[in-house]
Amino acid sequence: MNINDDSVLEMINTYIAYNRLSKIQILQLIKLAPISNDIKELKDNINWEYIKSKH
């Protein structure tokens, strides 16, 4: 996903607001956005990173 695209930024902002992400989570989201193909994959990547950090 191209984080410089307005529609992508809108989706990311909506996701951040809806889930009330912390600063750390927002930074992680921005780091994962370029390697994700769509918002569903981005959510999966975020969940995977969360699970990975717990172990």
Distance bins in CASP14 RR format, pairs under 12 A and 6 or more apart:
PFRMAT RR
TARGET T0000
AUTHOR 0000-0000-0000
RMODE 2
METHOD distances of the structure
MODEL  1
1 7 0 0 0 0 1 0 0 0 0 0 0
1 8 1 0 1 0 0 0 0 0 0 0 0
1 9 0 0 0 0 1 0 0 0 0 0 0
1 10 0 0 0 0 0 1 0 0 0 0 0
1 11 0 0 0 0 1 0 0 0 0 0 0
1 12 0 0 0 0 1 0 0 0 0 0 0
1 15 0 0 0 0 0 1 0 0 0 0 0
1 29 0 0 0 0 0 1 0 0 0 0 0
1 30 0 0 0 0 0 1 0 0 0 0 0
1 31 0 0 0 0 0 1 0 0 0 0 0
1 32 0 0 0 0 1 0 0 0 0 0 0
1 33 1 0 1 0 0 0 0 0 0 0 0
1 34 1 0 0 1 0 0 0 0 0 0 0
1 35 0 0 0 0 1 0 0 0 0 0 0
1 36 1 0 1 0 0 0 0 0 0 0 0
1 37 1 0 0 1 0 0 0 0 0 0 0
1 38 1 0 0 1 0 0 0 0 0 0 0
1 39 1 0 0 1 0 0 0 0 0 0 0
1 40 0 0 0 0 0 1 0 0 0 0 0
1 41 0 0 0 0 1 0 0 0 0 0 0
1 42 1 0 0 1 0 0 0 0 0 0 0
1 43 0 0 0 0 0 1 0 0 0 0 0
1 45 0 0 0 0 0 1 0 0 0 0 0
2 8 1 0 1 0 0 0 0 0 0 0 0
2 9 0 0 0 0 1 0 0 0 0 0 0
2 11 0 0 0 0 0 1 0 0 0 0 0
2 12 0 0 0 0 0 1 0 0 0 0 0
2 33 0 0 0 0 1 0 0 0 0 0 0
2 34 1 0 0 1 0 0 0 0 0 0 0
2 35 0 0 0 0 0 1 0 0 0 0 0
2 36 0 0 0 0 0 1 0 0 0 0 0
2 37 0 0 0 0 0 1 0 0 0 0 0
2 38 0 0 0 0 0 1 0 0 0 0 0
3 9 1 0 0 1 0 0 0 0 0 0 0
3 10 0 0 0 0 0 1 0 0 0 0 0
3 11 0 0 0 0 0 1 0 0 0 0 0
3 12 1 0 0 1 0 0 0 0 0 0 0
3 13 0 0 0 0 0 1 0 0 0 0 0
3 26 0 0 0 0 0 1 0 0 0 0 0
3 29 0 0 0 0 1 0 0 0 0 0 0
3 30 1 0 0 1 0 0 0 0 0 0 0
3 31 0 0 0 0 0 1 0 0 0 0 0
3 32 0 0 0 0 0 1 0 0 0 0 0
3 33 1 0 1 0 0 0 0 0 0 0 0
3 34 1 0 0 1 0 0 0 0 0 0 0
3 35 0 0 0 0 0 1 0 0 0 0 0
3 36 0 0 0 0 0 1 0 0 0 0 0
3 42 0 0 0 0 0 1 0 0 0 0 0
4 12 0 0 0 0 0 1 0 0 0 0 0
4 30 0 0 0 0 0 1 0 0 0 0 0
4 33 0 0 0 0 0 1 0 0 0 0 0
4 34 0 0 0 0 1 0 0 0 0 0 0
5 11 0 0 0 0 1 0 0 0 0 0 0
5 12 0 0 0 0 0 1 0 0 0 0 0
5 33 0 0 0 0 0 1 0 0 0 0 0
5 34 0 0 0 0 0 1 0 0 0 0 0
6 12 0 0 0 0 0 1 0 0 0 0 0
6 13 0 0 0 0 0 1 0 0 0 0 0
7 13 0 0 0 0 0 1 0 0 0 0 0
7 14 0 0 0 0 0 1 0 0 0 0 0
7 38 0 0 0 0 0 1 0 0 0 0 0
7 39 0 0 0 0 0 1 0 0 0 0 0
8 14 0 0 0 0 0 1 0 0 0 0 0
8 15 0 0 0 0 0 1 0 0 0 0 0
8 29 0 0 0 0 0 1 0 0 0 0 0
8 30 0 0 0 0 0 1 0 0 0 0 0
8 33 1 0 0 1 0 0 0 0 0 0 0
8 34 0 0 0 0 1 0 0 0 0 0 0
8 36 0 0 0 0 1 0 0 0 0 0 0
8 37 0 0 0 0 0 1 0 0 0 0 0
8 38 0 0 0 0 1 0 0 0 0 0 0
8 39 0 0 0 0 1 0 0 0 0 0 0
8 42 0 0 0 0 1 0 0 0 0 0 0
9 15 0 0 0 0 0 1 0 0 0 0 0
9 16 0 0 0 0 0 1 0 0 0 0 0
9 29 0 0 0 0 0 1 0 0 0 0 0
9 30 0 0 0 0 0 1 0 0 0 0 0
9 33 0 0 0 0 1 0 0 0 0 0 0
9 39 0 0 0 0 0 1 0 0 0 0 0
10 16 0 0 0 0 0 1 0 0 0 0 0
10 17 0 0 0 0 0 1 0 0 0 0 0
10 39 0 0 0 0 0 1 0 0 0 0 0
11 17 0 0 0 0 0 1 0 0 0 0 0
11 18 0 0 0 0 0 1 0 0 0 0 0
11 29 0 0 0 0 0 1 0 0 0 0 0
11 33 0 0 0 0 1 0 0 0 0 0 0
11 36 0 0 0 0 0 1 0 0 0 0 0
11 38 0 0 0 0 1 0 0 0 0 0 0
11 39 1 0 1 0 0 0 0 0 0 0 0
11 40 0 0 0 0 0 1 0 0 0 0 0
11 42 0 0 0 0 1 0 0 0 0 0 0
11 43 0 0 0 0 0 1 0 0 0 0 0
12 18 0 0 0 0 0 1 0 0 0 0 0
12 19 0 0 0 0 0 1 0 0 0 0 0
12 21 0 0 0 0 1 0 0 0 0 0 0
12 25 0 0 0 0 0 1 0 0 0 0 0
12 26 0 0 0 0 1 0 0 0 0 0 0
12 28 0 0 0 0 0 1 0 0 0 0 0
12 29 1 0 0 1 0 0 0 0 0 0 0
12 30 1 0 0 1 0 0 0 0 0 0 0
12 31 0 0 0 0 0 1 0 0 0 0 0
12 32 0 0 0 0 0 1 0 0 0 0 0
12 33 1 0 0 1 0 0 0 0 0 0 0
12 34 0 0 0 0 0 1 0 0 0 0 0
12 36 0 0 0 0 0 1 0 0 0 0 0
12 38 0 0 0 0 0 1 0 0 0 0 0
12 39 0 0 0 0 1 0 0 0 0 0 0
12 42 0 0 0 0 1 0 0 0 0 0 0
12 43 0 0 0 0 0 1 0 0 0 0 0
12 46 0 0 0 0 0 1 0 0 0 0 0
13 19 0 0 0 0 0 1 0 0 0 0 0
13 21 0 0 0 0 0 1 0 0 0 0 0
13 26 0 0 0 0 0 1 0 0 0 0 0
13 29 0 0 0 0 0 1 0 0 0 0 0
13 30 0 0 0 0 0 1 0 0 0 0 0
13 33 0 0 0 0 0 1 0 0 0 0 0
13 39 0 0 0 0 0 1 0 0 0 0 0
14 20 0 0 0 0 0 1 0 0 0 0 0
14 21 0 0 0 0 0 1 0 0 0 0 0
14 29 0 0 0 0 0 1 0 0 0 0 0
14 39 0 0 0 0 1 0 0 0 0 0 0
15 21 1 0 0 1 0 0 0 0 0 0 0
15 25 0 0 0 0 0 1 0 0 0 0 0
15 26 0 0 0 0 1 0 0 0 0 0 0
15 29 1 0 0 1 0 0 0 0 0 0 0
15 30 0 0 0 0 0 1 0 0 0 0 0
15 32 0 0 0 0 0 1 0 0 0 0 0
15 33 0 0 0 0 0 1 0 0 0 0 0
15 36 0 0 0 0 0 1 0 0 0 0 0
15 39 1 0 0 1 0 0 0 0 0 0 0
15 40 0 0 0 0 0 1 0 0 0 0 0
15 42 1 0 0 1 0 0 0 0 0 0 0
15 43 1 0 0 1 0 0 0 0 0 0 0
15 46 0 0 0 0 1 0 0 0 0 0 0
16 22 0 0 0 0 1 0 0 0 0 0 0
16 23 0 0 0 0 0 1 0 0 0 0 0
16 25 0 0 0 0 1 0 0 0 0 0 0
16 26 1 0 1 0 0 0 0 0 0 0 0
16 27 0 0 0 0 0 1 0 0 0 0 0
16 28 0 0 0 0 0 1 0 0 0 0 0
16 29 1 0 0 1 0 0 0 0 0 0 0
16 30 0 0 0 0 1 0 0 0 0 0 0
16 33 0 0 0 0 0 1 0 0 0 0 0
16 39 0 0 0 0 0 1 0 0 0 0 0
16 42 0 0 0 0 0 1 0 0 0 0 0
16 46 0 0 0 0 0 1 0 0 0 0 0
17 26 0 0 0 0 0 1 0 0 0 0 0
18 39 0 0 0 0 0 1 0 0 0 0 0
18 43 0 0 0 0 0 1 0 0 0 0 0
19 25 1 0 0 1 0 0 0 0 0 0 0
19 26 0 0 0 0 1 0 0 0 0 0 0
19 29 0 0 0 0 1 0 0 0 0 0 0
19 42 0 0 0 0 0 1 0 0 0 0 0
19 43 0 0 0 0 1 0 0 0 0 0 0
19 46 0 0 0 0 1 0 0 0 0 0 0
19 47 0 0 0 0 0 1 0 0 0 0 0
19 50 0 0 0 0 0 1 0 0 0 0 0
20 26 0 0 0 0 0 1 0 0 0 0 0
21 27 0 0 0 0 1 0 0 0 0 0 0
21 28 0 0 0 0 1 0 0 0 0 0 0
21 29 1 0 0 1 0 0 0 0 0 0 0
21 30 0 0 0 0 0 1 0 0 0 0 0
21 43 0 0 0 0 0 1 0 0 0 0 0
21 46 0 0 0 0 1 0 0 0 0 0 0
21 50 0 0 0 0 0 1 0 0 0 0 0
22 28 0 0 0 0 1 0 0 0 0 0 0
22 29 0 0 0 0 0 1 0 0 0 0 0
22 50 0 0 0 0 0 1 0 0 0 0 0
23 29 0 0 0 0 0 1 0 0 0 0 0
23 30 0 0 0 0 0 1 0 0 0 0 0
24 30 0 0 0 0 0 1 0 0 0 0 0
24 31 0 0 0 0 0 1 0 0 0 0 0
24 46 0 0 0 0 0 1 0 0 0 0 0
24 49 0 0 0 0 0 1 0 0 0 0 0
24 50 0 0 0 0 0 1 0 0 0 0 0
24 53 0 0 0 0 0 1 0 0 0 0 0
25 31 0 0 0 0 0 1 0 0 0 0 0
25 32 0 0 0 0 0 1 0 0 0 0 0
25 46 1 0 0 1 0 0 0 0 0 0 0
25 47 0 0 0 0 0 1 0 0 0 0 0
25 49 0 0 0 0 1 0 0 0 0 0 0
25 50 0 0 0 0 1 0 0 0 0 0 0
25 53 0 0 0 0 0 1 0 0 0 0 0
26 32 0 0 0 0 0 1 0 0 0 0 0
26 33 0 0 0 0 0 1 0 0 0 0 0
26 46 0 0 0 0 0 1 0 0 0 0 0
27 33 0 0 0 0 0 1 0 0 0 0 0
27 46 0 0 0 0 0 1 0 0 0 0 0
27 49 0 0 0 0 0 1 0 0 0 0 0
28 35 0 0 0 0 0 1 0 0 0 0 0
28 36 0 0 0 0 0 1 0 0 0 0 0
28 42 0 0 0 0 0 1 0 0 0 0 0
28 45 0 0 0 0 1 0 0 0 0 0 0
28 46 1 0 0 1 0 0 0 0 0 0 0
28 47 0 0 0 0 0 1 0 0 0 0 0
28 48 0 0 0 0 0 1 0 0 0 0 0
28 49 1 0 0 1 0 0 0 0 0 0 0
28 50 0 0 0 0 1 0 0 0 0 0 0
28 52 0 0 0 0 0 1 0 0 0 0 0
28 53 0 0 0 0 1 0 0 0 0 0 0
29 35 0 0 0 0 0 1 0 0 0 0 0
29 36 0 0 0 0 1 0 0 0 0 0 0
29 39 0 0 0 0 0 1 0 0 0 0 0
29 42 1 0 0 1 0 0 0 0 0 0 0
29 43 0 0 0 0 1 0 0 0 0 0 0
29 45 0 0 0 0 1 0 0 0 0 0 0
29 46 1 0 0 1 0 0 0 0 0 0 0
29 47 0 0 0 0 0 1 0 0 0 0 0
29 49 0 0 0 0 1 0 0 0 0 0 0
29 50 0 0 0 0 0 1 0 0 0 0 0
30 36 0 0 0 0 0 1 0 0 0 0 0
30 42 0 0 0 0 0 1 0 0 0 0 0
30 45 0 0 0 0 0 1 0 0 0 0 0
30 46 0 0 0 0 0 1 0 0 0 0 0
31 42 0 0 0 0 0 1 0 0 0 0 0
31 45 0 0 0 0 1 0 0 0 0 0 0
31 46 0 0 0 0 0 1 0 0 0 0 0
31 49 0 0 0 0 1 0 0 0 0 0 0
32 39 0 0 0 0 0 1 0 0 0 0 0
32 41 0 0 0 0 1 0 0 0 0 0 0
32 42 1 0 0 1 0 0 0 0 0 0 0
32 43 0 0 0 0 1 0 0 0 0 0 0
32 44 0 0 0 0 1 0 0 0 0 0 0
32 45 1 0 1 0 0 0 0 0 0 0 0
32 46 1 0 0 1 0 0 0 0 0 0 0
32 47 0 0 0 0 0 1 0 0 0 0 0
32 48 0 0 0 0 1 0 0 0 0 0 0
32 49 1 0 0 1 0 0 0 0 0 0 0
32 50 0 0 0 0 0 1 0 0 0 0 0
32 52 0 0 0 0 0 1 0 0 0 0 0
33 39 0 0 0 0 1 0 0 0 0 0 0
33 41 0 0 0 0 1 0 0 0 0 0 0
33 42 1 0 1 0 0 0 0 0 0 0 0
33 43 0 0 0 0 0 1 0 0 0 0 0
33 45 0 0 0 0 1 0 0 0 0 0 0
33 46 0 0 0 0 1 0 0 0 0 0 0
34 41 0 0 0 0 0 1 0 0 0 0 0
34 42 0 0 0 0 1 0 0 0 0 0 0
34 45 0 0 0 0 0 1 0 0 0 0 0
35 41 0 0 0 0 1 0 0 0 0 0 0
35 42 0 0 0 0 1 0 0 0 0 0 0
35 44 0 0 0 0 0 1 0 0 0 0 0
35 45 1 0 0 1 0 0 0 0 0 0 0
35 46 0 0 0 0 0 1 0 0 0 0 0
35 48 0 0 0 0 0 1 0 0 0 0 0
35 49 0 0 0 0 0 1 0 0 0 0 0
36 42 1 1 0 0 0 0 0 0 0 0 0
36 43 0 0 0 0 1 0 0 0 0 0 0
36 44 0 0 0 0 1 0 0 0 0 0 0
36 45 1 0 1 0 0 0 0 0 0 0 0
36 46 0 0 0 0 1 0 0 0 0 0 0
36 47 0 0 0 0 0 1 0 0 0 0 0
36 48 0 0 0 0 0 1 0 0 0 0 0
36 49 0 0 0 0 0 1 0 0 0 0 0
37 43 0 0 0 0 0 1 0 0 0 0 0
37 44 0 0 0 0 0 1 0 0 0 0 0
37 45 0 0 0 0 1 0 0 0 0 0 0
38 44 0 0 0 0 1 0 0 0 0 0 0
38 45 0 0 0 0 0 1 0 0 0 0 0
39 45 0 0 0 0 0 1 0 0 0 0 0
39 46 0 0 0 0 0 1 0 0 0 0 0
40 46 0 0 0 0 0 1 0 0 0 0 0
40 47 0 0 0 0 0 1 0 0 0 0 0
41 47 0 0 0 0 0 1 0 0 0 0 0
41 48 0 0 0 0 0 1 0 0 0 0 0
42 48 0 0 0 0 0 1 0 0 0 0 0
42 49 0 0 0 0 0 1 0 0 0 0 0
43 49 0 0 0 0 0 1 0 0 0 0 0
43 50 0 0 0 0 0 1 0 0 0 0 0
44 50 0 0 0 0 0 1 0 0 0 0 0
44 51 0 0 0 0 0 1 0 0 0 0 0
45 51 0 0 0 0 0 1 0 0 0 0 0
45 52 0 0 0 0 0 1 0 0 0 0 0
46 52 0 0 0 0 0 1 0 0 0 0 0
46 53 0 0 0 0 0 1 0 0 0 0 0
47 53 0 0 0 0 0 1 0 0 0 0 0
47 54 0 0 0 0 0 1 0 0 0 0 0
48 54 0 0 0 0 0 1 0 0 0 0 0
48 55 0 0 0 0 0 1 0 0 0 0 0
49 55 0 0 0 0 0 1 0 0 0 0 0
END
